[in-house]
Amino acid sequence: MTAKTSHRTWAEPYKIKMVELLHMTTRVEREKAIRDAGYNTFLLRSRDVYIDLLTDSGTSAMSDRQWAGLMRGDEAYAGSESFYRLEEVVRQYYGYRHLLPTHQGRGAEHIMSQLLIKPGDFIPGNMYFTTTRLHQELAGGKFVDVIIDEAHDTQSSHPFKGNVDLAKLDELVQEVGADCVPYISLEGNVNMAGGQPFSMENLKALHSYCREKGILIMLDATRTIENAFFIREREAAYAGKSVKSILREICDLTDGCTMSAKKDALTNIGGFFCCNDDELFQRAKNLAVIYEGLHTYGGLAGRDMEAMAQGLHEAVMEEHQAARIGQVRYLGNKLADAGIPIGLPIGSHAVFIDAKRFLPHVEQDSYPAQALAAEFYVESGVRAMERGNVSAGRDPETGNNRRPALELVRLTLPRRVYTQAHMDVVAECVVNVFQRRKQIQGLKMTFEPEYLRFFQARFEPLAKNN
Ligand SMILES: *Cc1c(COP(=O)(O)O)cnc(C)c1O
């Protein structure tokens, strides 16, 4: 990064060519909007949102080259040129032999889970992700969390909170037998842990363990470019390496991946499944025609594949990652300096607010993070997302809320979308809500969908008791 630039800040390596006007609302309008949305920020209309930090998924600003790529898209049903361009780029940066495009990440997770999991299997992973775990369960598997303990503690400043605890993994394998563990699901920059990376050292140790036991390593590659950036920054042996070469080294130590291209890859839609094994790929292509589409488009338009190929070229650029992660840190440091309890270290895609510390008077089954996200919206029209007891759902065996250790509100930064001044507004919003935190009450759930309830659940405020 510094070799090519003379400035020292994280300033953006692009300029703005087109803008999208935002709709400003009053507090009274926002109070009505959040009530109508059942206190679930997923159910707000985007026209009622000023700064949208719901997710970094599919919300990136595409570059002029990506938009130009849309015109170049080859919409042939079979054998699209855009597919072959994407395949070449994925092979170059990720290195896997076979590529199957899918409509988004969960399409890839569905196919992979159906192919590799048999009923009664156990799938260890470095913390769950909502859709990933659900597809494992729907295929008859059981997810087992084998991330290091530090990941569940927002105050630990461990530099690699995404690491796998090999002792936990070995305990599972000893207990159920390696035959019932088809693969470990390894996520880069673990989303639910606060965007925390694994280290190359940890991956190398995992690789030798898994080779010995005959267990595959399947990467959730969604934010692995951002993970590579952290490895370069924090692991001495990688200080002089490029993000590209680190990404490739990660992939070379794994057997395949699922990818939501809506994150790292700077596109608004898309995903893929990759693997090296010929026979597995044959079976994946066969499932794809049932659920996604022919194996050379997998639920995507040719133009989407074209935008993805160009997006990947831009995503591995050092100056892109420096600005991306620099902006997240700018917001995170501002909040930390104001005394707001946030998850540390600051991750790559979001700043996570620790709702248990922010609202210690709200008990977890009254959904403090959900309540806090609603308050941020009412305060300033900033839309955040709950990542706590609502997202974690119910244990399929006991039917109880899972009550995860982490009860977080995620302020997620879309890539290349908002400015530093927007970040200042967000920080002001959080600080204002912090000052009146004692008046904030919890919520009760009034409607609960069967799957991935956080998307569509509805809530009401608990009766005010003061
Ligand atoms: C978003 C995401 C997914 C699912 O991808 P979609 O494109 O939303 O279907 C899977 N894993 C992780 C880590 C994600 O962040």
The ligand as an SDF file (V2000), in Angstrom:
LIG
                    3D

 15 15  0  0  0  0  0  0  0  0999 V2000
  -23.5630  -13.6820    3.5980 C   0  0  0  0  0  0  0  0  0  0  0  0
  -22.8840  -14.8840    4.0680 C   0  0  0  0  0  0  0  0  0  0  0  0
  -23.2630  -16.1710    3.6390 C   0  0  0  0  0  0  0  0  0  0  0  0
  -24.4890  -16.4030    2.7670 C   0  0  0  0  0  0  0  0  0  0  0  0
  -24.4040  -15.7980    1.5610 O   0  0  0  0  0  0  0  0  0  0  0  0
  -25.6660  -15.1750    0.7650 P   0  0  0  0  0  0  0  0  0  0  0  0
  -25.0460  -14.6280   -0.4660 O   0  0  0  0  0  0  0  0  0  0  0  0
  -26.2810  -14.1470    1.6510 O   0  0  0  0  0  0  0  0  0  0  0  0
  -26.6010  -16.2900    0.4890 O   0  0  0  0  0  0  0  0  0  0  0  0
  -22.5100  -17.2380    4.0480 C   0  0  0  0  0  0  0  0  0  0  0  0
  -21.4740  -17.0960    4.8800 N   0  0  0  0  0  0  0  0  0  0  0  0
  -21.1010  -15.8940    5.3530 C   0  0  0  0  0  0  0  0  0  0  0  0
  -19.9440  -15.7750    6.2620 C   0  0  0  0  0  0  0  0  0  0  0  0
  -21.7970  -14.7520    4.9770 C   0  0  0  0  0  0  0  0  0  0  0  0
  -21.4410  -13.5560    5.4690 O   0  0  0  0  0  0  0  0  0  0  0  0
  1  2  1  0
  2  3  1  0
  2 14  2  0
  3  4  1  0
  3 10  2  0
  4  5  1  0
  5  6  1  0
  6  7  2  0
  6  8  1  0
  6  9  1  0
 10 11  1  0
 11 12  2  0
 12 13  1  0
 12 14  1  0
 14 15  1  0
M  END
$$$$
